[in-house]
């Protein structure tokens, strides 16, 4: 799942986050496009309640498109110098977040058991990567 290559100084993440992020990007962009078409076709001389609802829907999906396209990344090899810190899951959470120096975020899912979380902590400690 997670390993560190000492020769190349890279953190290697093996999961299917690329497919998950791609489908999330596609779905949010399609819904944003559909809501913008609906807003474009609305009669703003006599607005209806649904026009205002579509304004809210467009705003929410505009935020999701921004978040999915500009702040998340799905790379599977991260250089050690590019990692700012790793935020480990607390309580019942199962997602670790890798914060990069360029402002992007890489999420690591499926850390359901304490053993999996301990294994990730061990890899990060051996690689000397900051954890929060």
Buried (B, 14 or more C-beta within 10 A) or exposed (E): BBEBEEEEEBBBBEBEBEEEBEEBBEEBBEBBEBBBEBBEEBEEEEEEEEBEEBBEBBEBBBEBBEBBEEEBBBBEEBEBEBBBBBBBBEEEEBEBBBBBEEEBBBBBBEBEEEEBBEBBBEBBEEBEBEEE
